Amino acid sequence: MTRVLAVTTIVDCLAVLALAWLVRRGRRAHELVAAEQQATLERLRAQLADLVADAERRATALDETLARREAALRELVRAAEPLRPTIDPAEVRLRRDLELQIGASPASR
């Protein structure tokens, strides 16, 4: 009986040691995976920061380009102001009325 008790105790101890080894191995594997994920996350953060900085640079360049174009167009409009003849408001109304009548004539037929 003592032998049986000793053998079962040894088997129990071996089982506990095997479980402890499995737990430690699982913990190490988990820590390795977590470290790899952390490194990947840091790399992605750096890439995202680069992308955002690039987008901000492009947006700034686009804003500057659009501002220059707008200024050039405003200058062209300002330069063309003296060349454009002034139109009498009555003439504008007359032209609008004529265009409406001409546009309505074919539709009413």
C-alpha positions in Angstrom: 0.0 0.0 0.0 2.9 2.3 0.8 4.3 1.6 -2.7 1.0 2.5 -4.4 0.8 5.7 -2.3 4.4 6.6 -3.2 3.8 5.9 -7.0 0.6 7.9 -7.1 2.4 10.8 -5.3 5.2 10.7 -7.8 2.7 10.6 -10.7 0.8 13.5 -9.1 4.1 15.5 -8.7 5.0 14.7 -12.3 1.6 15.9 -13.5 1.9 19.1 -11.5 5.4 19.7 -12.9 4.2 19.0 -16.4 1.3 21.5 -16.0 3.6 24.1 -14.5 6.0 23.6 -17.5 3.0 24.0 -19.9 1.8 27.1 -18.2 5.3 28.7 -18.3 5.8 27.8 -21.9 2.4 29.2 -22.8 3.2 32.4 -20.9 6.5 32.7 -22.8 4.8 32.2 -26.1 2.2 34.8 -25.2 4.9 37.3 -24.2 6.7 36.7 -27.5 3.5 37.2 -29.5 2.7 40.3 -27.5 6.2 41.7 -28.2 5.8 41.1 -31.9 2.4 42.7 -31.9 3.8 45.7 -30.0 6.6 46.1 -32.6 4.1 45.9 -35.4 1.9 48.4 -33.7 4.8 50.8 -33.3 5.8 50.4 -37.0 2.2 51.0 -38.1 2.1 54.2 -35.9 5.2 55.5 -37.5 3.9 54.8 -41.0 0.6 56.4 -40.2 2.4 59.5 -38.8 4.4 59.6 -42.1 1.2 59.4 -44.1 -0.5 62.1 -42.1 2.5 64.4 -42.4 2.6 63.8 -46.2 -1.1 64.5 -46.5 -0.6 67.8 -44.5 2.3 68.8 -46.8 0.2 68.1 -49.9 -2.8 70.0 -48.5 -0.6 73.0 -47.7 0.9 72.9 -51.2 -2.6 72.6 -52.7 -3.9 75.6 -50.6 -0.9 77.7 -51.7 -1.4 76.7 -55.4 -5.1 77.5 -55.2 -4.4 80.8 -53.5 -2.0 81.8 -56.2 -4.5 80.8 -58.9 -7.3 82.8 -57.2 -5.0 85.8 -56.9 -4.1 85.6 -60.6 -7.8 85.2 -61.6 -8.7 88.2 -59.4 -6.0 90.2 -61.1 -7.3 89.2 -64.5 -10.8 90.2 -63.6 -9.6 93.5 -62.2 -7.6 94.2 -65.4 -10.6 93.3 -67.5 -13.0 95.6 -65.6 -12.2 98.8 -67.7 -12.6 96.8 -71.0 -16.1 95.7 -70.2 -18.7 98.1 -71.3 -21.3 99.2 -68.8 -24.8 97.9 -69.6 -27.9 99.8 -68.8 -30.2 97.9 -66.3 -33.1 98.5 -68.6 -31.2 96.9 -71.5 -30.5 93.9 -69.3 -34.2 93.6 -68.5 -35.1 94.0 -72.2 -32.6 91.3 -73.2 -33.9 88.9 -70.5 -37.5 89.5 -71.6 -36.6 88.9 -75.3 -34.7 85.7 -74.4 -37.7 84.4 -72.4 -40.1 85.2 -75.2 -37.8 83.5 -77.8 -37.3 80.5 -75.6 -41.0 80.2 -74.9 -42.2 80.5 -78.5 -41.0 77.1 -79.8 -42.2 75.4 -76.7 -45.8 76.8 -77.1 -46.1 75.5 -80.7 
